[in-house]
Amino acid sequence: MNALLQASNLTRNYGDYRAVDDVSITLNSGDILGLLGPNGAGKTSTMGMLTGNLASSSGEILIKGTDLADDPKQAKRSIGYLPEQPPVYRDLTVNEYLAYAARLHNIRGSAVSTAVKQACERTGLSEVVKRLIGNLSKGFQQRVGIAQAIIHEPDVIILDEPTVGLDPIQIREIRELIRELGTRHGVILSTHILPEVQTVCNRIHILHQGRIVYDDADAEKGDTAQLTVQFNQDVDIAPLQALADVHSIDHQESGRYLIQYQTGSNPANAIAHMAVEKQWGLQELTPNSMGLEHIFVSLTQGEEQDSETEKMAEADQ
């Protein structure tokens, strides 16, 4: 399968500060990829590079095989982008604005009205096409933003915080729209809202300190195997980390550890034998399933990055 988007080893530096560190992302047709991360994790910089609005310090981005750096005009023809603040003109009607957006994408003649009509039908805007954008609710303005992103039928749609500031009903409507888009395009959804990706995404990446620390090819499963282990003393975790399929070990309190491991494997017996052999005094060995929220917290807790550093650096660009 040829990827719609292939980003390899992306980095972005702001002086001595590395906002994005060796990030690689693949997007195929039908994917809705959730890009999760706390504030300051590097999501905004990553989205900026993927859309060609921010130059990478190193790495490569291919859009349908076209290098975004070498031929940006050709590559961007296949990208639709909705930034966190929709790029709409409040003093234009929906119809006027979308016609303008269509012409920016080199759609000409009678094809403009056809493209506008189709975009409005797909985003639920048909009843408000003659209204001023400034008089629309925030939810409808978000729909207009999505409509401009899809009006040229791009293969790749990139959405940055598409439901921020919306009420619950509007959020539900936008999420349903994103699911529909995922049936015909490849979608990247940047957010820090966990229910967002659980509801609409089939894949997920978690960013932490500029790096991808979690890549789940099937976010709907929402579980990664883990064990809670309690010894009667703190122990040397190096032998535990050396066990096959063990991903990480979190020291929670005296003698208590959270061990994350590959789903399908079972290190419990090896841990029990090791505890007996090393006389660690095993008191508890409890398998449990870790939901997305626990995964997110366990991988990003202790995030001490100054989130304003990235925002200030980006504002200077």
QUIHU-V13971 format. One record per residue. RES is the residue in one letter. SS is DSSP state (~ for helix, > for strand, _ for the rest). PHI is phi in degrees with one decimal (none if undefined). PSI is psi in whole degrees, 0 to 359 (999 if undefined). Layout:
BEGIN
RES,SS,PHI,PSI / RES,SS,PHI,PSI
END
This chain:
BEGIN
M,_,none,127 / N,_,-82.1,127 / A,_,-70.5,141 / L,_,-70.8,321 / L,>,-134.4,132 / Q,>,-134.3,106 / A,>,-105.7,128 / S,>,-124.8,123 / N,>,55.1,46 / L,>,-73.9,136 / T,>,-133.7,152 / R,>,-143.0,121 / N,>,-109.4,141 / Y,>,-118.4,92 / G,_,65.2,236 / D,_,-87.4,355 / Y,>,-93.7,124 / R,>,-98.8,106 / A,>,-79.7,326 / V,>,-129.3,130 / D,>,-130.3,98 / D,>,60.4,53 / V,>,-94.9,131 / S,>,-125.5,134 / I,>,-138.3,135 / T,>,-121.6,133 / L,>,-127.5,125 / N,_,-110.2,164 / S,_,-58.8,134 / G,_,90.2,351 / D,_,-77.8,140 / I,>,-120.4,101 / L,>,-97.3,119 / G,>,-88.6,126 / L,>,-106.7,101 / L,>,-101.1,154 / G,>,170.4,151 / P,_,-69.9,168 / N,_,-57.4,135 / G,_,85.3,6 / A,_,-79.3,345 / G,_,110.3,9 / K,~,-62.7,313 / T,~,-63.7,318 / S,~,-64.5,320 / T,~,-63.5,315 / M,~,-62.7,320 / G,~,-60.5,320 / M,~,-70.9,319 / L,~,-64.4,331 / T,_,-93.9,358 / G,_,80.3,11 / N,_,-89.8,352 / L,_,-142.1,128 / A,_,-74.3,139 / S,_,-81.4,151 / S,_,-74.2,328 / S,>,-161.4,166 / G,>,109.0,178 / E,>,-137.3,142 / I,>,-127.9,121 / L,>,-111.8,127 / I,>,-110.9,109 / K,_,51.4,40 / G,_,86.8,353 / T,>,-95.9,129 / D,>,-70.5,122 / L,_,-64.1,329 / A,_,-79.1,322 / D,_,-79.1,323 / D,_,-137.7,71 / P,~,-62.7,324 / K,~,-63.0,314 / Q,~,-65.7,316 / A,~,-64.4,319 / K,~,-71.7,343 / R,_,-61.9,338 / S,_,-100.4,10 / I,>,-117.0,134 / G,>,-117.5,134 / Y,>,-133.1,130 / L,>,-116.4,105 / P,_,-70.2,172 / E,_,-59.0,321 / Q,_,-99.8,110 / P,_,-54.6,132 / P,_,-83.7,62 / V,_,-105.8,155 / Y,_,-102.4,112 / R,_,-67.4,337 / D,_,-92.4,8 / L,_,-106.3,154 / T,>,-76.0,165 / V,~,-57.2,313 / N,~,-61.3,315 / E,~,-63.7,316 / Y,~,-66.3,315 / L,~,-69.1,327 / A,~,-63.4,319 / Y,~,-62.3,315 / A,~,-62.5,321 / A,~,-62.6,316 / R,~,-66.4,328 / L,~,-62.2,331 / H,_,-92.7,19 / N,_,67.2,27 / I,_,-88.9,131 / R,_,-127.4,162 / G,_,60.9,218 / S,~,-66.2,342 / A,~,-65.7,337 / V,~,-64.2,308 / S,~,-63.4,325 / T,~,-64.8,316 / A,~,-64.3,318 / V,~,-62.9,315 / K,~,-61.1,315 / Q,~,-65.3,318 / A,~,-64.1,320 / C,~,-66.8,320 / E,~,-63.7,319 / R,~,-71.5,331 / T,~,-105.0,7 / G,_,71.2,36 / L,_,-108.3,2 / S,~,-58.3,330 / E,~,-84.5,352 / V,~,-123.9,18 / V,_,-64.3,336 / K,_,-97.9,2 / R,_,-90.2,150 / L,>,-67.1,137 / I,~,-60.4,323 / G,~,-63.3,341 / N,~,-94.8,359 / L,_,-86.2,157 / S,_,-68.2,165 / K,~,-58.9,323 / G,~,-64.1,318 / F,~,-70.1,326 / Q,~,-65.1,324 / Q,~,-63.7,321 / R,~,-63.1,320 / V,~,-62.6,319 / G,~,-61.1,320 / I,~,-69.7,322 / A,~,-60.4,318 / Q,~,-67.5,334 / A,~,-75.7,336 / I,~,-111.5,1 / I,_,-63.6,334 / H,_,-99.2,15 / E,_,53.7,56 / P,_,-73.1,156 / D,_,-77.8,327 / V,>,-115.2,126 / I,>,-117.8,127 / I,>,-119.1,120 / L,>,-119.0,124 / D,>,-106.3,110 / E,_,50.3,58 / P,_,-69.5,344 / T,_,-112.6,9 / V,_,-63.7,133 / G,_,80.9,4 / L,_,-93.6,156 / D,_,-81.6,167 / P,~,-55.3,322 / I,~,-67.6,316 / Q,~,-63.4,320 / I,~,-60.2,315 / R,~,-60.9,318 / E,~,-65.9,317 / I,~,-66.4,321 / R,~,-63.6,320 / E,~,-64.1,322 / L,~,-63.9,318 / I,~,-63.3,319 / R,~,-60.5,320 / E,~,-64.9,319 / L,~,-61.6,325 / G,_,-66.0,345 / T,_,-79.5,343 / R,_,-123.8,350 / H,_,-137.0,176 / G,>,-99.4,131 / V,>,-123.1,134 / I,>,-112.9,126 / L,>,-118.4,113 / S,>,-94.4,129 / T,>,-162.6,164 / H,_,-116.0,11 / I,_,-96.6,112 / L,~,-60.5,315 / P,~,-59.7,334 / E,~,-58.2,308 / V,~,-74.5,328 / Q,~,-64.6,328 / T,~,-81.6,319 / V,~,-117.3,343 / C,_,-97.3,147 / N,_,-105.6,353 / R,>,-139.2,157 / I,>,-148.3,138 / H,>,-120.2,140 / I,>,-111.5,125 / L,>,-97.1,138 / H,>,-145.6,121 / Q,_,52.9,41 / G,_,82.5,1 / R,>,-122.1,151 / I,>,-80.1,115 / V,>,-105.7,353 / Y,>,-151.3,131 / D,>,-136.5,104 / D,>,-108.3,117 / A,_,-71.8,347 / D,_,-141.0,85 / A,_,-64.9,339 / E,_,-64.6,334 / K,_,-66.1,321 / G,_,58.0,21 / D,_,-138.9,141 / T,>,-129.2,135 / A,>,-69.6,143 / Q,>,-152.8,161 / L,>,-126.0,140 / T,>,-99.7,124 / V,>,-123.1,132 / Q,>,-122.6,121 / F,>,-107.8,167 / N,_,-86.5,14 / Q,_,-163.7,161 / D,_,-69.9,142 / V,_,-126.9,166 / D,_,-76.5,114 / I,_,-83.3,354 / A,~,-55.9,314 / P,~,-62.6,326 / L,~,-68.4,318 / Q,~,-66.0,336 / A,_,-80.1,351 / L,_,-66.6,145 / A,_,-59.9,136 / D,_,72.8,5 / V,>,-81.4,123 / H,>,-89.6,314 / S,>,-156.3,158 / I,>,-133.3,123 / D,>,-111.2,118 / H,>,-79.5,108 / Q,>,-87.3,315 / E,>,-159.7,184 / S,_,-54.5,115 / G,_,75.7,1 / R,>,-113.4,132 / Y,>,-135.8,146 / L,>,-109.4,116 / I,>,-109.3,117 / Q,>,-98.9,134 / Y,>,-144.4,168 / Q,_,-64.2,127 / T,_,-58.1,135 / G,_,102.4,336 / S,_,-92.8,171 / N,_,-147.4,91 / P,_,-84.3,4 / A,~,-58.4,314 / N,~,-62.9,318 / A,~,-64.0,322 / I,~,-66.6,317 / A,~,-62.4,315 / H,~,-63.0,319 / M,~,-64.1,319 / A,~,-62.9,320 / V,~,-67.6,314 / E,~,-61.4,320 / K,_,-95.4,2 / Q,_,56.4,49 / W,_,-84.9,348 / G,_,70.7,70 / L,>,-69.0,123 / Q,>,-110.7,333 / E,>,-151.2,140 / L,>,-145.2,93 / T,>,-117.1,114 / P,>,-78.0,144 / N,>,-154.8,165 / S,>,-99.3,135 / M,>,-103.8,116 / G,_,-74.5,174 / L,~,-60.2,321 / E,~,-62.0,318 / H,~,-66.9,322 / I,~,-60.1,311 / F,~,-59.3,312 / V,~,-65.9,317 / S,~,-66.0,330 / L,~,-89.6,339 / T,~,-120.4,358 / Q,_,-63.5,149 / G,_,83.4,11 / E,_,-63.8,107 / E,_,-110.7,11 / Q,_,-63.3,143 / D,_,-79.4,103 / S,~,-64.4,338 / E,~,-71.4,337 / T,~,-59.4,313 / E,~,-68.0,320 / K,~,-63.7,318 / M,~,-67.1,320 / A,~,-64.2,319 / E,~,-70.0,328 / A,~,-67.2,337 / D,_,-82.1,349 / Q,_,-76.2,999
END
